[in-house]
Amino acid sequence: MLQLFWAMYVASFMGILAFSLMELQLVVVGWIRKNNTQLPALLTDTLPSDLPNVTVQLPIFNEQYVAARIIDAVVALQYPRQCLQIQVLDDSTDQTLLISQQKVAHYQALGYNIVLLHRHHRTAYKAGALQAALPLATGSFVALFDADFVPSPNFLLHTLPYFDQAKVGAVQTRWGHLNRTYSLLTRIQAFFIDTHFAVEQSGRTAGNFCLNFNGTAGIWRKTTITDAGGWQADTLTEDLDLSYRAQLKGWTIAFVEHIICPAELPADMRAFKLQQHRWIKGGVETLKKMLPQIWQGKLSIVQKINATAHLLSSSIYIAILLNAIVSGVLLFAHAAALPPYVAQYAYLYTLSNVALLSIGFTTWYKSRQVGQSFWADWVWLFPFCLAISFGMSAHNTWAAWQGYRGQKSAFERTPKFNLVQTADNWQQKHYTHYRLGIMWWIELALLGYFVTALGYAWHTKQYVFVIQHALATLGFGMMVYYGWLHYWQTRQK
């Protein structure tokens, strides 16, 4: 039986190591092959007379705190009115719809080409709203912004030139963060998102690998959407799905790292988990749907391998959780009962974090433009980011398992509360129906497990797994702490 656990440990460790090395590859490729194909941006004071028609779509559902802000921001875009159409796709069932109606009526009276499209049934969720509005879009290009984003006025002028290359089907900009410093939780999320853009999107672009449109803060060529089969709702990540279908058709996605579109990060644990569940489960659903087409397509073997690794990345939490739990079993079995080479694998596990350290450093280095501090935003924060990976592993493993099982679930939006200042409050607002579910109790049990393992390792002087179990203890401790804190706070309203 012990040999079985040992085999599980080695297998899960190899999965983590492979993931780390693939991420490290993106770091190296991103540094060596810097993208030199960026086109000059249009100048706001020399607008050409032949600008293309653009449709801006704003998918909204029960976003009463941010709906007005995104509509105002889009109306403020520097672009000729006669060339700009704004579609407010509001399927809301609460007072958000009234806010949208009032805003649209106000701007229509001022002469803006803005319309409200409201569906009485939320069929196919966000993908359904986008697809239903597409035939009514008059623009040759379609820009998308979720309700919590705030694009700069020159957004269109700085992104449209990338479509001068005929095969560019979409342009994705980098996400910024309106409330990065709101709490430790938002700082950690900002670090992960910055890693995705600074390391993964940048590396995939430099390596000419497949990458994903991130669902917002970008523009599509309308013909690309239709050529790729339109928006489809058979996965929870309709953006990732469409991205791969488009690239397999021969289109490319341009990632523009220097253009930053800020948005609000989830401030409470429930919202953070909802977002993670959608991304992880949707990633697995897209993997199942697109993997056969990727390997049957015309991509190079290197592109196919990287695309597979990209879509498999949603499953890394399964390996993280399995590896951590099994390491405790091996610890309690005592080192004397283990194969003599157990320490070698444990040390290799630690050494694999060298790859993660390089990823973290690259994230910080490329984020200096937004004022990140080396000590506060990397040295101090990075251990918490590693810990939260352990803490989220149970929740995200369940999400991935649902995806592999084919278990369907609704598209649950991530509630946002217009949090910009640290003093802004979300606990007493709507959309905070908090409860302690079964996952919180599982995380509490895992916290107890790793606290016990950590104490036992220290008592018996088995230091092989100390770092791993310390990070797992911290990670699950954060899950339990924030889960209970936010539950208690919302119960006070």
N, C-alpha and C positions, 0 to 999 in steps of 0.2 A: 504493500500500500504506500509506503514511504517513497518508493521509486516512482510511483504514479504522480505523487505531489511534486517530486523533483522534476519530472518531465514537464509538468504543467508550468512550473516556475521557469524552466529554461525556455519553453515555447513562448510564454508571455513576455519574458525578457527580450527574446529575439525580435518579437513584434515591436516592442518599445524602441529597441536599438535601431531597427530598420526605419521606423518613423523618424527618429532623431537624425539619422544619416541622410534621409531624403530631404529633411528640412535644412540640414547643413549644406547639402548640394545647392539648394536654392540661394542660400547665403553666398556661397562661393560664385555661383553663376551670376548672381546679381551684382557682385563687386567686379568681376572680371569683364563681363559683357555689359557694360553700362549702355542703356538705351539711348542711342544718338539720333533717333528718327523723329524727335519732337518737332512739330511745325510751329512757326511763329504765330502767336495769338493775334486775333483781330484787335485793332485799336478802337477804343470806344469813341474817339473823335473823328474817325475816318471810316464810317460805315459804308460799305459798297451798296450800290443800288439794286443789286441782284441777290440779296440775301434770300435763302430758302424759307419756305413756310415751316413753322415749328409748332407742334402741339405739345403742351405740357399737361400731363395727367397726374392728378393728386388722389390716389386711393385712400379713402378715409372711412373708418368705422369706429364710432363711439370714442371720439377724441376731442371732447369739449374743451380741454385746457390748451390745446395747441392748434386746433383747426384754423382759427382766425389768423394765427401767426404765419402759417405756411401759405395761406391764400394771399396775405399782404406781401409776403416775400416774393412770391411768383409774379404778382402784378408789378412789382418794382423792378423786374428784370429789364435790363437795358437792351431793348429790341423793338423794332418798328411795330406799332400796334397792328398794322395791316398784315403783318407776316406772322403774328402770334395768336394762337388759339389756346385757351385754358379750359380744361375739362376737370371739374371737381366731381370725382366719383365717390359720392357719399352714400353708403348703404346703412347709415347709422339708425339705431332704434331708440336713441335718447335725444336730449336737447342739442346735441352736436348738429343735427340736421337743421334745426332752426338757425343756429349760428352760421352755417354754410349758406343757407337760403338768404339771410340778411346780407352777408358779405357779397354774394354773387349779384344780388339785386342792386347793391350800392355801386359796384364797379360796372355793371351793365349800364346804369344810368350815366356813368362817366364816359361811356363809349368804348369800353374794353370788350373784346370778343371772349367772353367767359360764360360757360354754361354749367349748370348743375345736372348731373345724371344720377338719379336715385332709383335703386331697384328695391322692390318690396320683398324680394326674396334674395337671400345671400348665396345663391347657387354658385358653387365653385370658389367662393370666398374671393380673395384678392385677384387670383388669376381670372376668375369669372368676370369680375368688374373690368379689368383691363381688356379682356378679349371682347366683351360686349361693347365697349366704347371705341374700339379700334376702327370699325367701319365708319364711324362718325368723325374720325380724326382727319382734319384737312391738311395737316402738315406732312411733309416728306420725311421729317424726323420727329421722334416722340421722346420727350424728356420725362423722366419719372422722379417724383419726390414723395417719400413717405411723410406723414403728417408731422413728425418730430424733427424734420430737417429744415435748415434755413440757408438756402443757396444765396451766394453773393450776387449783386446786381449784374456783374459781368460774366456770369456763369456760361451763358450760351455763346457769347462772343469769344470766350477762351477755349471752348471745347469743340465747336463746330468745324474749325479748320482741320481737325484730324480726319474728317470724312472726305477730305480731298483725295485720300487714297481709296480707290474704288472698292477694295475688298474689306475695308473696315466697316463692320456691321454694327458695332456698338462702341461707346466710349464710357469708361468707368473712371470716376474721380475718387480720391481718397477721402475717407470719412474723418471729420474732426469731432470734437467733443465740447459741448456747451457746458457740461457740468463735471468735467474730469476730476476736479478737486472737491467734489461734494462730500465724499466719504471714501474710506478705504476700499469699499466694494466697487465704487465707480472708478477709482484709480486702477484697480486690478483689471476691470473690464476694458478700460482704455488701453492698457498695456497689451492685452490679448488682441484687440482690434488693430492696434498699431502694428503688432507683429504680423498679422494677416496681410496688411497692405505693404509695409516696409520690407518684409522678407518674402512672403509667399507671392503676392501679386507682382511685386517688382522682379523677383527671381523668375517667375513663369514667363513674364513679358520678355526679360532679357534672354531667356533660353528658348524662346519661340515655342513654349509649351501651351497647352490649353489652360485657360483661366476662366473664372466665372464673373459674370455680371452680378453685382451685389444687391440687386433688387431696387435700388434707389440711388439718387445722386449721380445719375448718368443719362445717356441718350442712346436711343436705338434708331437705326435706319428703318423706316417703316417696312420697306420691301424685305429686309432681313427677317423681321418677325414673321411675316406671312410666308416667306420661303422656307423657314424652319418649322412651320406647322402651327404657329401662333402660341398664345399662352395656354398651357394645359394644367389641369388641377389634379392629376393623378399622383403627384408628390406634394409634400409640404414646402418644398423649395422650388417653386415654379421658375425662379430666376436662374438657379443652377441648371435645371433641366433644359430651359430654352438656350442657355449659353452653350451647352454641349451639342444640342441639335443644330444650332447655327454654325458652330465651328466644324462639325462633321460635314456640313454643306459647303465648306470652303471659305466661310466668312472668318474674319479675325476680330478680336476685341482689343481695343487700345486702352491700356491703363495709364492714366495721366497722374503721376504721383505728386506733382507740384501744385495741383489744384485741389484745395481742401474744402469740403462741404460739411459744416458742423451739424451735429445732431445731439439729441439728449440720450444719455445712457440710463438704463433702468436703475432706480435707486433702492428698490426693495428686493429681497431674495425671491419672492414669488414671481415677480416680473422677470428677473434674471433667469430663473429656471424655465419659465414659459418660453422665453426666447431660445434658450439652449435646447430645449426639447424639440422645438420646431426645426432648428438648424441640424441637430444630430439625426433625428428621425428622417427628415427630408433628405439629408445627405445619403443615408442608407437606401432610401427609396429610389433616389436618382441613380445610385450605384447599380441596383438590381435592374433598373430600366435601361440604362445606357451602356453598361459594360460590354454586352455582346456587340452592340453597334460600334463601339470604340475599336474593338479588336477586329471587326470585319471591315472597318473603314480604311481610308487611304492615308492615315497618319503614319509617320515614321515609327520604328520600333521604340525609339527613345521617347517620342511623344506619347505613345501608348502606355509605356511603363509609368511615366510621370502622371498621365491622366488617371491610371488605375490607383496610384498612390494617393493622388488628390482625393478621389472619391472614397477611398478606403480610410482616409484620415478621420472620418466620423466614428470609426470603430476603435480608435486607439484607447478609448476609455475602458473598453472591455478588457484589454490587455493590462491596463494600469490597475484596475480593480482586482483582477485575478492574480496578478503578480504580487500585489500588496498582501492579499489575504493568505495566499499560499506561503509567502515568506514568513508569516507568523506561525504557520503550521510547522515549517522547517525549523524555526527558532525553538518552538516548544519541544520539538523532538530532540533537541540538544545537538551541538556540533559533533559530538563523538559518534553519533549514529548516522551522520551524513557522509556522503562520498567525500574523499579528501580534496576534490577540486571544487567544492561548493563555494569556498571563499573567492576563487578566481572569477566565478560568474557574478558574485555579489559585487566584487570590485569593478568588474566590467560594467555592471549596471551603473555604478557611481561614475565611472569614466565616461559613460554615454552622456552624462549631464554636461560634459565639455561641449558637446554639440549644442545643447540647450543654452549654455552660457553664451556661446557665440551668437545664437539667435537673439537672445535677450540684449546683448551688447549692440548688435546691429539695429535692433528696434530703437534703442535709446539714441544711437548715433544719428539715425535718420530722422529722429523726432526732435532734435535740438531746435529746429526752426519754430516750434511751438512753445519753446521755453522750458523744456524738461531739464531737470537737474540730474547730474550723474549720480550723486549720492542719494537724493530723495526718490528719484524715479527709476533707478536701476539697482544699485547696491542694496538699498533698504527694501524696495518693493519686490524685487525678483523672487526672493524666497517665498513670499506670500503667493506669488503667481504659481510657483511650483506646487505649493501646498494646496491651493484651490483646485488644481488639476486632480489631486487625490480626493479632495472633498466632493467634487462634482462627479466623480467616477461612478458612484452607485446610481445617481439620477440619470446620467447620460448613458450608462450601460443599459438601463431599462428602456430609454428612448430608442437606442440602436436596436435592441432586441425586438421591440415592437415593429421597427422597420423591417427587420429580417423576417419576422413572422407574417408580415403583410397585414398587420392590424391597422385599420384605418382610424383616423381621429380628425376632429375639427381643426381648422386653422384658427388658433387662438392668438390674437394680437397681443403685443406687449404694451401694457398701459403706460402712458407718459403724462407728466403732470406740470410741464412748463417749469422745470427746476433749473435755475441758472445760478442763483446765489446760494451759499451754504445755509443761509437762514430760511430758505424756502422750504415749505412743509408739504409732504405728500400723505402723511398718515391719516389726516382727517378728511381727505377728499374721496370722491367716488372711485370706483374700480379697485378698491382695496378689500375685497371680500376674502379675508385671510382665514386659513384654518391649518391645523397641524395634521397633515395626512400621514399615510403609512410610510412614505419615504422618510419623513423626519424621524420616525421611530427606528427605521433601519439605520439611518445615519447616526443616531444616538447609540445604537448597539455597536456599530463599527467603531465609533469613538471609544467606547469602553474596551473593545477588543485591542485597539492599537495602544491605548494607554497601558493596558496590562502587558502587552508585548514589549513596549518600551521599558517598563519597569523590570520585567523579567530579564530582558537582555542586559540591562545595566547591573542587575543583581548577580547574574551568572557570568558576567564579564564576556558576553558574546556580542561584540561590537559591530559585527558584519552588517547587520540590518538597522543600526541605530539611526542613521541619517534618513533612510526611507521611512521608518516608523515614526520618527519625529515629524517629518513632513506630513505623513498621513494623519497623525494626531492633531496637528495644527489645522490641516484642511478640514477634517470632519468636525473639529471643534468650531470652526468658523461657520460651517453649515448649521450646526445645532444652535449656536449662539444667535446668528442672524435670524434663523427661522423662528426661534422663540421670541426674540426681541421684537421683530416686526409683527408677529402674531399678537403679542401683548399690547404694542402701541396702537394697532388698529382696533383692538377691542375697547379702547378707551373712548372712542368717538361716539 
